[in-house]
Amino acid sequence: MNMFKELTLMVHGVIGGFKTLFWAFIFLAVLVYIFGVTIRQMSRDEVERCAQSGVCSVEQEAFKRHYENLFSNLLQSMFTVFRCLVGECSNTDGTPIPPMMLDMHGPLFAIGYVIVTCFVMFGVFNLVMAIFVENTLETARLSQRKRTLARQAESVRVAKELQKVVLMFCAGG
């Protein structure tokens, strides 16, 4: 079992980090929900404005073609937001979404997109990773401490047994 010591430490560490991963998932889901609702509303308003006026710019026409696949309902919008947060932010034809949204919503969207992306990628993901690593190391320390205490207890037990044998030997001789 000694040859699997590192593997055992890793497994115990990952199991110890599940609580952190669960809460990180919940936190990320809430962020994706909030941004999904916001982007869906903005996108729907833009598509409706274009449809009501009857006059659409080239950017609006391109956006309308991709609207169904990206923002047609809340779940689709949340999935698109999630994809953008993890780095795969493109339409079904491979066209990047941020420039298209910039053309539709202007520089305010670009500023918000950069802030949210930096916050999630550099803030949330790194914080989750740091907490996960910290919990994994703490679990490994606790596991190591338990093994050390077990070895010490075994040493004490062996010493007591040896003491009994020596006393029996001395008493008998």
C-alpha positions in Angstrom: 0.0 0.0 0.0 3.0 2.3 0.5 3.5 2.4 -3.3 0.1 4.0 -3.7 0.7 6.7 -1.0 0.6 9.6 -3.4 -2.4 8.3 -5.2 -4.2 7.8 -1.9 -3.3 11.4 -0.9 -4.6 12.7 -4.2 -7.9 10.8 -3.9 -8.4 12.0 -0.4 -7.6 15.5 -1.4 -10.1 15.5 -4.3 -12.8 14.0 -2.1 -12.0 16.7 0.5 -12.3 19.4 -2.2 -15.8 18.3 -3.4 -17.5 20.7 -1.0 -15.5 23.6 -2.5 -16.3 22.5 -6.0 -20.0 22.2 -5.3 -20.2 25.8 -3.9 -18.0 27.0 -6.8 -20.4 25.4 -9.2 -23.4 27.1 -7.5 -21.6 30.5 -7.5 -20.8 30.2 -11.2 -24.3 29.0 -12.0 -25.7 32.1 -10.3 -23.3 34.4 -12.2 -24.2 32.6 -15.5 -27.9 33.0 -14.7 -27.6 36.7 -14.0 -25.6 37.4 -17.1 -27.7 35.0 -19.2 -30.9 36.9 -18.3 -29.3 40.3 -19.0 -27.9 39.3 -22.4 -31.1 37.5 -23.4 -33.1 40.6 -22.6 -30.7 42.9 -24.5 -30.7 40.6 -27.5 -34.4 40.1 -27.6 -34.9 43.9 -27.4 -32.5 44.4 -30.3 -34.2 41.7 -32.5 -37.7 43.1 -31.7 -36.5 46.7 -32.5 -35.2 45.5 -35.8 -38.4 43.5 -36.7 -40.7 46.5 -35.7 -38.8 49.1 -37.7 -38.4 46.9 -40.7 -35.0 48.4 -41.4 -32.1 46.4 -40.1 -28.4 47.1 -40.5 -26.0 44.5 -41.7 -24.9 43.8 -38.1 -28.5 43.4 -37.0 -29.2 41.0 -39.9 -26.2 38.9 -39.0 -27.3 38.9 -35.3 -30.8 37.8 -36.2 -29.4 34.8 -38.1 -27.6 33.6 -34.9 -30.2 34.7 -32.4 -32.1 31.4 -32.3 -28.9 29.4 -31.6 -27.5 31.8 -29.0 -30.2 33.7 -27.1 -33.6 32.4 -28.1 -34.4 31.2 -24.5 -32.9 31.5 -21.1 -31.2 28.1 -21.2 -29.6 28.8 -24.6 -28.5 32.3 -23.4 -27.0 30.8 -20.2 -25.1 28.2 -22.2 -23.8 30.9 -24.5 -22.7 33.0 -21.6 -21.0 29.9 -20.0 -19.2 29.2 -23.3 -18.0 32.8 -23.5 -16.7 32.7 -19.9 -14.6 29.5 -20.5 -13.2 30.9 -23.8 -15.3 29.4 -26.6 -17.3 32.5 -27.5 -18.3 32.0 -31.2 -21.4 31.5 -33.3 -22.3 28.3 -35.0 -20.4 29.4 -38.1 -17.2 30.2 -36.0 -17.7 34.0 -36.0 -16.7 35.6 -32.6 -19.7 36.8 -30.6 -18.1 39.8 -28.8 -17.5 41.9 -31.9 -21.0 41.1 -33.1 -22.4 42.2 -29.7 -20.2 45.3 -29.8 -21.7 46.3 -33.2 -25.2 45.8 -31.8 -24.9 47.3 -28.3 -21.9 49.7 -28.6 -18.9 50.3 -26.4 -20.8 49.9 -23.1 -21.2 46.2 -23.9 -17.5 45.9 -24.6 -16.6 47.5 -21.3 -19.1 45.2 -19.4 -17.8 42.1 -21.3 -14.2 42.8 -20.4 -15.0 43.5 -16.8 -17.1 40.4 -16.4 -14.7 38.2 -18.3 -11.7 39.4 -16.2 -13.7 39.1 -13.0 -14.7 35.5 -13.7 -11.5 34.3 -15.3 -9.0 36.0 -13.1 -11.1 36.4 -9.9 -13.6 33.6 -9.6 -11.7 30.8 -11.3 -8.4 31.5 -9.5 -10.1 31.9 -6.2 -11.9 28.6 -6.7 -8.6 27.0 -7.7 -6.8 28.4 -4.6 -9.5 27.2 -2.2 -9.6 23.8 -3.9 -5.8 23.4 -3.6 -5.9 24.7 0.0 -8.6 22.1 0.9 -6.8 19.4 -0.9 -3.5 20.1 1.0 -5.4 20.3 4.3 -7.0 17.0 3.6 -3.6 15.5 2.8 -2.1 17.0 6.0 -5.0 15.5 8.0 -4.5 12.1 6.3 -0.8 12.2 7.0 -1.4 13.1 10.6 -3.8 10.2 11.0 -1.2 7.8 9.6 1.5 9.2 11.9 -0.7 8.8 14.9 -1.6 5.2 13.8 2.1 4.4 13.4 2.9 5.9 16.9 0.0 3.9 18.4 1.4 0.8 16.7 4.9 1.5 18.0 3.5 1.9 21.6 1.5 -1.3 21.2 4.6 -3.2 20.0 6.7 -1.7 22.8 4.2 -2.8 25.4 4.1 -6.3 24.0 7.9 -6.4 24.0 7.9 -5.2 27.6 5.5 -8.0 28.5 7.7 -10.6 26.8 10.8 -9.2 28.5 9.1 -9.2 31.9 7.9 -12.8 31.4 11.4 -13.8 30.4 13.0 -12.1 33.4 10.4 -13.5 35.8 10.7 -17.0 34.4 14.5 -17.1 34.5 
